[in-house]
Structures are given as structure tokens and as C-alpha cells.
Amino acid sequence: MEQTQRRVIRRRRTPKRMNIETVQRWVASAILFHVGSVPAITLAVYSIGVAADDFGRGVGLWVMSGVIGILTAAGILAIFRRFPLSPWLLVGILPTAVTGFYIF
């Protein structure tokens, strides 16, 4: 008996062309995310230790971390030309909300 072999032909999927402005927006938002989230998270975590010794300074650092997080989220929304008042702003407050449990 002779077996017939089927030859599978796979077509290469050509990648979808992307607009250069879209790539620039993604790169700029990734840079802004890194530049804004590192200080926001650092201040939020550092405020826990400071609040143990001096509660007022700790809360001040904690609030600054929230402001930086909100501004970072609003900046990313602005890069993508979205309305700045969005539920995505809650992502900017996330480090502040998590560390608030340890401060209060």
C-alpha cells in the first residue's frame, strides 16, 4: 500500500503596518510610566517607615506619591489623546491605596 503524504503549505502572515505616530505614543507612554511610577511607588513604600517615626512627614510623602501617580496616569491618557478624567486614574492611586493600609 502506498501512503500519500499531504504537504502542508503554511502561509506567512505579514505583520500589520503600524503608523509611526502610534509607535511614538507607545514609546512615550512607556517612558512616562517608568519615570512616574518609580518615584510614586518609592515614596509610597518609604512613607511607611517615615510614618512610624514622624506621622506627619510620612503622610506628606504618602500624599505626594498619590499626586505623582495621578499625574503619571493623566499624562499617559493625554499622550493617547483621551479625556484625563477617567477610571484609569485609579491605577495611579494604586500604590498609595495599598500603602495606606500600613500607615493608618
Residue pairs with C-beta under 8 A, 6 or more apart in sequence:
25 79
25 80
28 79
29 76
29 79
29 80
32 72
32 75
32 76
32 79
33 72
33 76
35 72
36 68
36 69
36 71
36 72
36 75
37 69
37 72
37 95
39 65
39 68
40 65
40 66
40 68
40 69
40 72
40 92
40 95
40 96
41 65
41 95
42 65
43 61
43 62
43 64
43 65
43 68
44 61
44 62
44 65
44 66
44 95
44 96
44 98
44 99
45 95
45 99
46 61
47 58
47 59
47 60
47 61
47 62
47 65
47 99
47 103
48 58
48 99
48 102
48 103
49 58
50 57
50 58
50 61
51 57
51 58
51 59
51 61
51 62
51 103
52 58
58 103
59 103
62 96
62 99
62 100
62 103
63 96
65 95
65 96
65 99
66 92
66 93
66 96
69 91
69 92
69 93
69 94
69 95
69 96
70 89
70 92
70 93
71 92
72 92
73 88
73 89
73 91
73 92
74 84
74 89
74 92
76 88
77 83
77 84
77 86
77 88
77 89
78 84
82 88
